[in-house]
Amino acid sequence: MMIPSNIKDQLKQIKHFALDMDGTIYNGSTLFPFTNDFLSHLKANGIGYSFLTNNPSKSTIDYLKHLEKMGIPATNEEMYTSAVATINYIKNHHPAIKKLFILGTPSMIEEFEDAGFISTADSADDRPDALVVGFDTSLIYARLCRAAYWASQQLPYFATNPDWVCPTDQPNILVDCGSICACIEGATKRQPDVVIGKPDPGMLDGIIQKYKLKPSEIAMVGDRIYTDVQMAKNAGALSILVLSGEATTLDVEQSMLKPDIVAKDLSELEALL
């Protein structure tokens, strides 16, 4: 693989890897065989890492259990989901908002409630301060209709992530948050006011502040051009695309946005390091 010398130099300056999860370190419930070797290599060389995911369907605690089950020991500090980013965004930018109608999984709703928000019922009488829509794998039609109603009422409207589909190792298409929001838009002509998660560079703020890093000292590794690579570009971080998930070589060729590095998977990236 040919890498320009300036990119090689930037790779040498990296102190922290922000790692996408689904499609990068595992696929669905299948851990890639090279993932733990890659993480061990980073640790052995004193390089930090965090897991960043646009998938808010599991809470941080559930993600840690999911990783542990697959053989990846991880801590609270190493985990950052788009649900956590959405919680932080609302608290920082809209401190008066307390009651939310949340179109999301019970796990995601619990994370918001643990953070101090009140989750409203599926009732026109229980008016929320804002609407939050996520990747709802437990989607109930009546709740989708209620979300559309609140969107039509011009309440503040936040989406946890822009992804159209979620990668899977099963013969299926997992309709993600972006597609659910498109459904609401079709019914109401209303788009979310703010879409959190990658490619919003704010997803890296937690890492930058926690470890006192410059964006140029962070590498974002993921399997999507329109979220992972775009966020790295937006934030001024090194963008690394792996072809173990959604994106293909054809996508790279056709995209106006070019990753700094394209690797087949984490094992090929490890060889570069």
Buried (B, 14 or more C-beta within 10 A) or exposed (E): EEBEEEBEEBBEEBBBBBBBBBBBBBBBEEBBEBBBEBBEBBEEEEBBBBBBBBBBBBBBBBBBEBBEEBEBEBEEEBBBBBBBBBBBBBEEEBEEBEEBBBBBBEBBBBBBEEBEBEBBEBEEEEEBBBBBBBBBBEBEEEBBEBBBBBBEBEBBBBBBBBBBBBBBEEEEEBBBBBBBBEBBBEBBEBEBBBBBBBBBBBBBBBBBEEBEBEBBBBBBBBBBBBBBBBBBBBBEBBBBBBBBBBBEEEBBEEBEBEBBBBBEBBBBBBEEB
